[in-house]
Structure formats: C-alpha cells, structure tokens
C-alpha cells in the first residue's frame, strides 16, 4: 500500500512540472555581422575618410581600401632627461597611446626591436593628415622633444587583421 501511495505521489509530482520549451537562435549575433561594403563605404565617406574599392579576382569580393596615417616615432633632439624623467615620460607616452587606441583614433602602436633612430610606429585611423599630426603631437614624449614624428599616408584593406 505504501508503495502504491508513493508511486501515485511521484506520478502527480512529475505530471505537475512545467514544460520548458527551448528556442535556439540559428542566426549570427548582430555584433558579429559585418556591414556590407556599400554601407561601410557610405559611412566612411560621410566621416571624411579617403577610400576606394576593387573586386578581388580570386574571391569576387569587394575589397575596401582606406587611407590611414602611419606615424614613425623617431629619436628627438632632446634626449638628456634623467632616468626618472625618462621613466615618467614613458608612462605618460604609453597612457597617451592607450587613450588613442581606446578612443578609436589609433589601430596599432608599438616599438621597434632595435636601437635605431626610428623608435616605433602608430597607425592612426582618422580622416585627415592634419588630425593624425595633431594627435601624434599630443604625445608627451613628442612634446618634450624626446621623440619626433614623421607622418605618411598609408593605404590598407579596411578590416583586414594582422596575420
């Protein structure tokens, strides 16, 4: 008798449970969807960027080329700072470059691995040479004269990653 009551109780409890219906989204998340070349081209034109496109003969894809500005950070005329001053300038320099990256003005920055006159580069993702020059000259290392800037327009495929 106890087992019959227990069995009935278990059946009642299990039949009262709510069914969970699961839905699966089979489409990519919106943030992972790349905008069309036409939409990206229009957006960049609106913001004042210099661009052109071409069709890749192998893939048939439209490749959008954008003008960036590459800043060569070169040894400047004033390199007589003490170690403490140079370390402080380096911290401010790295903070400046991090800020440029966070705000979307610079796509990549880094030092060279040798001890030559060209110390590093920053690639600015801005519409004009004047804007890149202005941002590069805000760097505390440049303002102190420890580094100087040599800036050049540079073309690359929009959205292409480093390999």
N, C-alpha and C positions, 0 to 999 in steps of 0.2 A: 504494500500500500504506500509506504514511504517513497519507494522508487517511482511509483506512478505519479504521485503528487509532485515529486521533484522533476520528473520528466515534463509534466504539464506546465509547471512553473517555468522551466527552461524554455519551452516552446513559446510561451506567452511573452517572455522577456525578449527572446530573439525576434519574434514577429513584430514587436513594437518599435524596433530600431528604425531610424530614418535611413533611407537610401541616399547615398551620396553619388550624385552624377558628376563625373569629371569631364571637363571640356579642355581640349588641347588646342592651343593656337599653333597652326601649322605655317603661319606667315612669319617672315623675319620681323624683329622688333624695329620700330621706326628709326631709332637712333643708329641702327646698323645698315640702313638703306642709304646707298649713295645717291645724291641728287643726279638727275640727268645732266649730260654735258651742256645741253641748251640752257637749263635752269642755272647751272653753275656759271656759265659764260655770261648770262644776263646779270647775275648777282655781282660778279667781279667787275663787269663794265660799269654798273651802277656805282660801285665803290671807287672807280677811277683807276683800276689796275690795267696794265698793258697785257694783252693776251692775244693768242692766235690758236687755231686748231688745225689738225690734219687727220687724215684717216690712215691708221696703221695698215699697211698692205697685207701683213700676215694674219691679223685677227679681225680686220674690218671695223675695229673700234675707233671711235673718235678720241684723239688724244688732245687734251687741252694744255697748251703751254702758257706759263705765266712768267712775267718778269719779276725776279726777286732782286735783292741787292746784297752783295757779299762784301762784308767789311773785313779787311785784313787789319788786324791789330798788330802794329809794328812798334819796336822799341822807340820810345820817345827821347827827346833831348834832355829831360830832367830825370835822371835815374840815381840821384845822390841821396835818396831817402835812407834813414836809418832802418834797421831790420824791423823795429816796432812800427815805424811809419809805413813801411812797405807791406807788412802783415795786415795793418789796418786798412790800407788801400785795397789789398787783395780781397779782404772780407767784403768791403763796400762794392768792389768790382763784381764779385760773384752774386751779391744781392741784386745789383743792377741787372745783370744778365738774367737772373731768375725772374725778376719782375718783367723784363721784356718778353720772356717766354710765357709767363702766366697771363699776360695781357694780350698775347697773340701777335705781338709785333715781331718777334724773332722765332724762327722754327728750330734752329740748332746753333749751338755755340761750343767751342772747345779749343784747347791749346794744341799747339804742335808738339811733337815729341823730341824735337831737337832744341838746341840753344841758339838758333839763328835770329836774324833781325825780325822776321815775322813770327810773332808770338802765338797767334791764334786767329780764329775767324768767328764771325757771327753772320748768319744768313737772315736778313730782315725780310719779312713778309708784309710789306707796306706798298702803297700805290706809287710813291714818288721817291726819287733820289734825294730830294730835299728833306723829306720826312725821315728817311733812313739816316741821313747825315746828322740831322738834329738829334735823333735818338742815340746814335753812336757817340755823339759829343756830350751826352749827359752822363756818360760813364765816368765815375770818379778817377779812374786811372788815366783817362784821357784829359780830364780837367786839370789833373796835377802835372801833366806833361810826361808821366812815366810811360804812357803809350800814346801813339798817334794813329789816326785812321787813314786807310787808303780804301776807297769805296768804288765798287764796279757794279754795273747792271749785270744780271746773270739770269739766263732762261733755263727753266726746268719744267718737266711734266707736273701738272697740278695733282697733288695727292699721291705721287709716287713715293713709296717708302725706300729707305736705305736697305741695301741687301748685305 
